[in-house]
Amino acid sequence: MRYAPINNSLFTDNRRRFASRMKPNSIAVFNANDVMPTGADGTMKFRQNSDLFYLTGVDQEETILLLFPDSADPDHREVLFVRETSEHIAIWEGEKLNKEQATAVSGVRKVYWTHQFKQILYTLMVEAENVYLNTNEHYRAVIEVETRDARFVKWCRETYPLHNYLRSAPILHELRAIKSEFEIELMRKACDLTEKGFRRLLGFIKPGVWEYEIEAELAHEFIRHGAGFAGYEPIIASGKNSCVLHYNINDKQCHDGDVLLMDFAAGYANYQSDLTRTVPVNGKYTQRQRDVYNAVLRVMRYAMTRLVPGNMIVDYHKEVGLAMEEELIKLGLLDAAEVKKQNPDAPLYKKYFMHGTSHYLGIDVHDVGARYRKFEAGMVYTCEPGIYIPAEGIGVRIENDILLSHNGPVDLMANIPIEADHIEQLMAESRK
């Protein structure tokens, strides 16, 4: 792994809290993600299952965690299965975790090889009544391939049809929404690396550079610090592409007079950050670009004040929508009289600001958590309003990552330049 070792008490505590929410006499099983194929004998880069990593810290394929808190055998209350290494594997792929190393990473004392899983599971299923199965239940998930977890669900229900089956996802959504101090520190590290990437770009962006060249600068900065891009393709969108919300082709040349919307971030130790900044390609905003930028910034700063314990995402988005309406009227994009007559279920501001303002952030960029749960201290949300005017070729989004606390919102990206004047100043200084 490229990142520094993580204190395994994080994972030990996560397992303890999950186990405390299980029904009596229950087993829970969590599988690693598959190594996904490309073509011929190629494979994609491995990305660990987020829930398994949350509970073990193990970043290796073919890993399985089994929890059985009420097992009569103390050794089988937490069991980790890892891929058995060999001289052949060591030569072709590099060494895998041995049992002692797996324990050091995860804090799980009892470790078997993965090929022993079905045998051990059988001995434990004889004792258990309930089985918690893991599935991806994110409300925006689009799953068109059969995952390792899905295959296990099918196999387990066919092999042990008389057990009672339960869902792990609701427990994990509850737990993962609140970040521990260990998790917050990892996210701060990711945010700090994102800052390094952004500052590097301010001296590189100019008319004539290509969007993919900007992406390459970020990749260099992140990888040299043992990180990588967060769990999404970076958006480097110049000119009219700044109005395409999920643009990631990054194959256009940047031109004088364009704005450049960049939505990117570093991921560190499987924890993510998420940043958006919109800068002038030539180092100087036009008056119109500046007016739109400052309007978005004012909405963002208002939205941050509403990321407080006790608020709810539905009410929060309504509040932010009202602030956006005011700004769009000032910009001449909406008519105040028309806004008063609008259908409340189809607000007019959605023409220029069509996405949500915030989402959970953590191991996943769009992290798991109940949509209608009240905000609580320890949650981390993005804050990312935007205004998109395709007719003018101006798209502006600004995004920071916010930790909710009892003492008010904590901006994890407070050190990253955000004011239009500051961005212009830094771009000018870097070109001298």
Summary of the structure (lengths in Angstrom):
residues: 432
radius of gyration: 24.0
end to end distance: 38.8
largest distance: 75.0
contacts: 1403
relative contact order: 0.11
helix: 39%
strand: 17%
